[in-house]
Amino acid sequence: GARLRDKRNGFSIPPQLTLGTIVNAIPRPWWWIDFLTTPKLEFASLTTTGGTVGELLDAAMDPTISYEDLEVIRSMWPGKI
């Protein structure tokens, strides 16, 4: 899949567990404690939808349109479409 990276700071989306991140975490045991005990981050606005960001976007932005839909839009919009 697609991966976003900030090479200068070593960040990537989704996060990766690499040898470098392990070496950086060895002298910082509280990082491991936080990692293992902190709940994962969530989008507050999506907690009640029961879906992922992708599923919400798929539902909100239906790419299909029919001639009936176009007639409704034309009746509501006085300008050019």
C-alpha positions as CSV (number, residue, x, y, z in Angstrom):
1,G,0.0,0.0,0.0
2,A,0.9,3.7,-0.1
3,R,3.3,4.9,2.6
4,L,4.0,8.5,3.5
5,R,7.5,9.2,4.9
6,D,9.3,12.0,6.7
7,K,12.8,10.7,6.1
8,R,14.6,13.4,8.0
9,N,12.7,12.6,11.2
10,G,12.2,8.9,10.6
11,F,8.4,9.0,10.7
12,S,6.2,7.0,8.4
13,I,2.5,6.4,8.0
14,P,1.6,3.8,8.9
15,P,4.3,3.6,11.6
16,Q,7.0,0.9,11.1
17,L,8.9,-1.0,13.8
18,T,12.4,-0.9,12.4
19,L,15.8,-1.7,13.9
20,G,16.4,2.1,14.2
21,T,13.2,2.6,16.2
22,I,14.1,-0.3,18.5
23,V,17.6,1.1,19.1
24,N,16.1,4.5,19.9
25,A,13.6,3.0,22.3
26,I,16.0,0.8,24.3
27,P,17.3,3.6,26.6
28,R,13.7,4.9,27.0
29,P,11.6,2.1,28.7
30,W,8.8,4.5,29.4
31,W,8.2,4.6,25.6
32,W,7.4,0.9,25.7
33,I,5.2,1.3,28.7
34,D,3.3,4.1,27.0
35,F,3.1,2.0,23.8
36,L,1.7,-1.0,25.5
37,T,-0.7,0.7,27.9
38,T,-2.1,3.6,25.9
39,P,-5.2,3.1,23.8
40,K,-4.7,3.5,20.1
41,L,-5.6,6.8,18.6
42,E,-9.0,7.2,17.0
43,F,-10.9,9.8,15.2
44,A,-13.5,11.1,17.7
45,S,-16.0,11.9,14.9
46,L,-15.8,8.3,13.6
47,T,-16.3,6.4,16.9
48,T,-20.1,6.3,16.5
49,T,-20.1,5.5,12.7
50,G,-18.7,2.0,13.3
51,G,-16.5,2.2,10.2
52,T,-13.1,3.3,8.9
53,V,-12.3,6.6,7.3
54,G,-12.4,4.9,3.9
55,E,-15.8,3.4,4.5
56,L,-17.2,6.8,5.7
57,L,-15.8,8.5,2.6
58,D,-17.2,5.8,0.3
59,A,-20.7,6.3,1.9
60,A,-20.5,10.1,1.8
61,M,-19.2,10.5,-1.7
62,D,-21.1,8.2,-4.0
63,P,-19.6,8.5,-7.5
64,T,-22.7,7.4,-9.3
65,I,-25.3,9.8,-10.7
66,S,-28.4,9.2,-12.7
67,Y,-30.5,11.4,-15.0
68,E,-33.1,11.6,-12.2
69,D,-30.4,12.9,-9.8
70,L,-29.5,15.5,-12.5
71,E,-33.1,16.6,-12.8
72,V,-33.3,17.2,-9.1
73,I,-30.1,19.2,-9.1
74,R,-31.3,21.3,-12.1
75,S,-34.5,22.1,-10.2
76,M,-32.6,23.3,-7.2
77,W,-29.8,25.2,-9.0
78,P,-30.6,28.1,-11.3
79,G,-27.1,28.3,-12.8
80,K,-25.2,26.3,-15.3
81,I,-24.2,22.7,-14.3
